[in-house]
Amino acid sequence: MVRELWGSRLGFILAAVGSAIGLGNIWRFNYLVYSNGGGAFLIPYFVALFTAGIALMVLEFGLGDKFRGSAPMSMRKGNRRFEWIGWWAVVGGLIITMYYVVVISWAFVYVFKSFTLAWGEDTKAYFFGNVLQLTDSPWQLGGFSLEVLVGVVVIWLINWFIDVGGVKKGIEKANMIFMPLLWILAIILVIRGVTLPGAWGGIDWYLKPDFSRLTDYSVWLAAYGQIFFTLSLGMGIMIAYASYLPEDSDVVNNAFIVSFANCAFSFLVGFAVFGTLGYMAQATGQGIGDVVAQSIGLAFVVFPKAISMLPALKVFTAVVFFLALVVAGLSSSISLVEAFAASLMDKFGLERKKAVNITVAVGFLGSLIYATKGGLYWLDIVDHFINTYGLVLVGLLEAVAIGWIFGADKIKEWVNRNSEVNAGPWWDVSIKVITPLVLVVLLLFDIKSNLDAPYSGYPISALGLGLVIILGGMVVSAVLSAKQAEVE
């Protein structure tokens, strides 16, 4: 089977940047800056970028480019025992896609609600009560929220249509539209945000450096954690994407470009978010600390409320904001679907359409529980476990398996062949020492946190089922790894 290739270097970079830029860039990074020392947080953030993020990006790009395969195939070519790591990366990524698509569907629903500002005065009650129709516990599923379910169907169909189109005609073409559009939407939001009365008060809170926080280890852990999660590492995406590169590609330079573009987008959007929150704080006579929120609370509760208070262009701003969420989410979800579909194609010799059909069918069925009225609880629980014990574990295993067993020098020699910027001693130290050490510490601290108190106060039974989903994914990975490959 002839392997597909990107139509251009720009197409690959836009697709990789599209995968990295997701919902977290809009609602998580800015809150982390604000709550971890403001402008001072950028110091550990960029240290983490250079000592772990870019190094892992080079590693994953190098694996895909050298072995010309998806994550499981590339890891298998390094060592047969490593194939399970690759499968756990893409299975974990598929588990993420199942609930990630539901969050994109919320944003999709809100694009249409923006035309009438349907959320009214009490945006919290509207989101949790009217849209999600949230039940009282994880065990009360309560049937489907119809709006959310329709959104889920639409988002999965879009993912199917793009991924079935292939690397060049589907994913590359989509990102040639998505990425310029997303940056334009972000710039519009920034201009709107910074020109509001009181905006610079919010931006001051966003960037005001508190250098005393640099002695707090939790700030450094937050920086490393954000770098790892924001770059789409540990999900098999970057390995699969790099496997479609021409053989003379500049791997190291591509890794730098993708990493910097992702971080630049996060930083830019912060001006839009905190400019708008600054206006909201001034208009209500509150402090930034009283109006700021992170995650879905920022996107679907605080921001709609802030938009409703704007002196002008309310509908326009609302449509732009939620459309930006949809585009950012889609550019990431299509990469998650591709990572798993590519693994099926490589392992079992399936044609693209059949592999994508299987991936989307399984993903859609898995999304259904998150589209129920109790789905938000399951989303929160599974997201916590997969991010902690899934992605971190994959990154750790990749670094140890390739850095210490297969040999970091072999990957380094490969990626340096055609690279303007070489991976030098800094890369060896990062892959073999810094990255494994940081990921082990992240893992241990979160295990301790869960042992000290149940996550978010959920009942042990619910947390146990969340853990079962993660362990089930690991078992599936082991089974897929053990199956005889149709192609080698």
N, C-alpha and C positions, 0 to 999 in steps of 0.2 A: 504493500500500500504506500503510495507516494505521499509524503508528509506535506501538508499545506504550509505556505510561507506568507508572512506579512507582505503587503504590497509596497510598503516603504518603511524607512526607519521612523519617520514621523508618526505613521499609523501605529507602530508598536509602542512608541513612547506615549501617545495619547491613550491607547488602550490600557497600558500599565498604570499611568497616572489616574485614569478613570476608575480602575480597580481600587487603587489606594485611597482616592478621595471618596468618602462616603458620608453617611449621616453623622458619624462621630466627629468629622472635621467641622461641622456646622454647630453641633450642640455640646460637644464634650471638651475639645481642646481649649476653647475660650474660658470655660468655667474652671478648668485646671489651672490656667494661667492666673486667673483672678484669685483662686483659693490657695495657691501655693507660692505666694511671694510676688505676684504681678510680673513686672518686667524682669525681675531677678530670676524667675522660673525659666526664662529663656536660656540661662547659662547651663543648668543641668540638662535642659531639653536638647540643646545643640551638642553637648558632650555625649549624651545618649545617642544622638543621631550619628555622630562620627565614630563612636566606639562600638556601637552595636547595630544600629539600624542599617546604615549603608553597607556594613560588612556582611550582614545576613542577606541583604538584597543582592550583593555581588555573588554570594554563595548560591542562592536560589537561581539567579540568572545563569550562573556558571554551570550548575547541574543540568538545567534544561538545554542549554546551548551545547554542552559537551556530549550528553547522552541522547539528545534528540527525542525526548520522551516526556510524558506526563510525570507527575511526582512518583507514583509507584514504579513505573518503568525505569526512571532515572535512578531512583534509590536502589532498585534491583540490579541495575548494571554496575553500580558501585559495589554492591555486595548482596547476594541473594537474601541474606538475613535482614537487610534494610527495607525490603519491599513493604513490610507491615507499616513502617513509619510513614511511607508515602500514602498508603491507603488510609491511615488514620488522619492524615492531613486533609484529604479530599472528602472523606466521610464526615469529619468534623465540620468541614466547610459546607457540606450539604445540609447538615443539621442547622447550621447558622442561617443558611438560605431559607429554610422552612419558616423561620420566624421573622427574618429580615424582610422578606417579601410582604409580610403582614404590616410591618411598620411603614413600608413604602406605600402600601394601599391606604393607610390612614392619611398620608400626605396627599395621595391622589384624590381621596374623598374631599379633603380640605381645599384643594384647588377649586373645586366647583362651589364649595360653601363660601369661598372668598368673594364671589361676585355679589353676594347679598350680606356678607359679614354675619352669617347665620348663627354664630356662636353667642351673640348678644353680650350682656353685661357679665354674667357669671360663666366665664370660659372653662373653669374647672368642672363645674356641674354639667356643662354641655358636653365636654369631651368624654368624661367618665360615665355620665348618665345617659345622654342622648345618642352618642356615637358608639362607644364601646358597650354601653348598657351593662357595666361591670357588676358582677355578682359579689357576694360577701366573702367567698373563699375559693381556693383553687379547686376544691371538690365539687363546687356548684358551677357546672359548665353552662347550663341555662340555654342551650340552643345557640344558633348563630346570630350575630349582629349582621343583618342583611347588607347594609352599606359596606361593611368591612369585607364580607364574603364576595360581593361583586367586585370590589377593588382587588382582592386577591386573585380572582379569576383573570381579570384584565392584565395585571402585572405579570402573572405567569405566562399568559399568551404572548405578551411582548417579549419576554425572555426567550420563549420557544422560537418565535419568529426570527429574532436576531441570531441566536446560536445555531439554528438550523441552516442559516445562510452561510455559515462557515467563517473562517478566520478573516479572509480578505473582504468578501462581499457582505458579511454579516457584522462581526464584532468590530473590525476596523472601520467600516463605513459608518456604523452607529456612533462610534466614539469620535469620528471626524465631525459629527454633528453635536453630540452630547457635550464634549469638552469645551469647544468655543462658546456654546450656548451657556454652559454652567459658569464660566468665567465672566461672561457678559452679565448674567443675572446677579452674580456676586458683586460686581462693580456697581451695578445699579443700586443694590441694597446698601453698599458702603456709602455711595454718594448721598442716598436718601438718609442714611443713619447719621452721618457726620454733620449734615446741614440742619438738623433739628435743634431747637432750643434746649440747652442743657446737655447736649450730646457729649461735649468734651469733658464734662464732669464724670460721665460714665466711662469714657475712654481713659481718663486719668486713673480710675479705679482698676481698669483692665491692665494698664501698663506700669502703674506706680511701683517702683522696685522696693521690696522689703528684703534687703540682703541678709538680715538676721535669719531668714528662713532657710538659707543655704546650709546651715548647720543641722537641719532637721533631716534625718535619713528618709523619712516618709516622702519628702519632696523629691528626692532623687529617685526613689522607687516609682513615684507617680510619673516622673519624666521618662524613665526607661520603659515602664508599662505602656505609656501612651505611644512612644515611638514604635514599639513592637507591634501593637494592635493597629495603628493607623496606616502602616505600610503594606497591609495585606500579606504579612509573612505568616508562615506556618499553616497555610491553607492549600498549598499546592498550586496556587494561581500563577505566581511568578515563574515557577518551574515550567508549567505548561506553556505560558506565553513565550518564554525564552526559547522553548523547543521549536517554535515557528520562525525563529530568526535565521537569516542567511548565515552561512558558516564563517564569514569574514567580519562579523559584527563586533563593534566596540562595546564589550559587555560592561566594563568598569565605568566608563563614561555614561552609559545608559543608566546604570544604577544611581549615579550621582544626580543626573537630571531628574529622574522619576522621584527620588527621595526629596530633593529640594523643592520641586514643583508641588508635591503634596503638602509639605510643611508651609510653603509660601501661601497656599490657598487657605489653610487653617488660620494663619496669622492675619491674612487679609479680612476674612469673614468676621474676625473678632471686632473689627472697627464697626461693622454693621450692627452686630448684636449689642455691643456695649454702648454704641451711640444711641441706639433706640431705647435701651434700658435707662440710659442717662436722662433722656427726655421723659420717660415714664416716671422716673423717680422725682424729677423736678415738678412734673404736672400733678403728682399725688402728694408731694411734700414728704416723701419717704427717702430713706437712704438706699443706695444700690444694694446693700446687703439684704434689704427687705423685699426687693423685687426680683433679684437674680434667682435663677434656677438652672439645673442641668438636665440633660437627657430629654425624655419626652415632656417633662414639665415645662421646659423652656420652649420647645417647639409648638406644643399643642395647648398650652395654658397661658403662659406668660406672654409669648409673642403675639398671639391673637388679641390679647387684652391691650397690649401696647399699640398694636395696629389700629384698634378701634378708637384709641385716644388721639391718633394723629390729627394735626390740623388740616391736612389735605392729602390727596392721593391714597386714601385708605385701601380701596379695592385694588388699585394697581400694585401697591406694596405687598398686599396679602397674596395676590396671584403670583407675583415674582418670587416671594419667599417660599411658598409651598411647591411651586414648579421647580425651584432650585433643589428642594428636598427630593422630589421625585427623580429628577435627572441624576443627582448624586447617588441616589439609591440604586437606580437602574444600571448605571455604569459599573457598579460593584457587583450587583446580583448576576449580571450576564457573565462576569468573570468567574464567579463561584460555580455557576452551571457548567461553564466550559471546562473548569478544572476536573470536575467529576466525569463529564461526558468524554473528555480526552482520555481519561484513565480507562474507561470501558472500551473505547476504541483500541487503545494500545494493548490491553490485556486479552480481550476476546475477539479482536479483529472485526468489530461491528462497524457498519457504515455510519456516517455522522448522524443521519436522520434518526436511525434506530436508537443510537446512544443518547441523543438529546431527548427523544420521546420517553425513554426509560427514566432519565434523570428528572425531567419535568413532571412526569406522572407520579414518581415517588415523592418528589418535593412538594407537589400540590397536595397530595394526601396527608403528608406530614404537617402542612400549613393549617389544615382544617381545625386542629385543636386550638391553635392560636387565634383563629377567627371566631371562636365561641365567645360568649359573654364572660366566661371566666378565663379567657385566653391570655390576658395581660399577666396574670399570676404565673402561668406556665412559661411565658416568654421571659419574664424576669428571672425565674429560677434556672431555666435551661441556659440562658445567656450567661449567667454567673458561673455555672459549672463548666460550660464549654470554653469560655474564655480563660478560666483559671486552670483547669485540669486538661484542657484540650490543646489550645494553641500554644500555651507556654511549654507544655510537655513536648509537643512536636518540635518547637524551636530548639529546645534543650537537646533532644535526641538527634536532630539534624547536625547541630554543632559538634556533638560528641562523635557521632558516627562518621561524619565526613572529616572533621578536624583531626580526630585522634586515630581512627581506625582505617578509613580509606586513605586519608592523607591530604591535609589542607594544601600541601605543596603541589599536588597534582592538579587541583582545581585552579590554584593560583597561576601555575604555568600556562594552563589553558586560556584563562581569561586575559592574561597579559599579552597574548600573541598579537592581538590587533587593537589593543587599548592605548589611547593617548596618555591616560593616567593609569599607572600601574598599581596593582595591589601589592604593597610592600610588606615589611615586617609588622606594620600596624595592623594589617589584616590578619596575619597569623595569630597575633596576641589577642585580637578581638574574638576570633572564632574559637580559639582553643582555651582561652582563659576568661576574658571579661564577659562575653555573652553567656557561657554556661553558668558562671558564678552568679551573675545578676538574675538569671532565670530561676536558678535554684532558690535564691533568697526570696524572689517574688512568690514562688510556689510555697515555701515554708511559712512565710508570713500570712498568706491567705489560708493555709491549712490551720494555722494557730487561731486566726480570726474566726473560722467556722467552728472550731472546737470550743472556743470561749463562749460563743453565743450563736444560735441558729441564724442563718442569713436572713436579714430583714424581718426577723420575728416569725417566719413561716413555720408551720407545724413540721415536726421531724418527718412525718409521713410524706408530706409534699416534697420536702427536700430529698427524701430517700428516692422518690420516683424520678426526680430530676437527675439524681446520681445514676439511677438504673438506665436512663436514656443514654447517658454518656458512656457507661460501661457497655451497654448494648452496641453502641457505635464502635467501640474498641473490638468487641467480639466479631462484628460484621467485617471489620478491617482485617482481622486475623483469618477469617474464613476466605475472604476474597484473595488474600495473599497466598493462602495455601492451595487455591485452585490452580490447575494446570493451565498455563497460558496458551492461547491459540496462536499467538504470534510472538516472536522473540526479536 
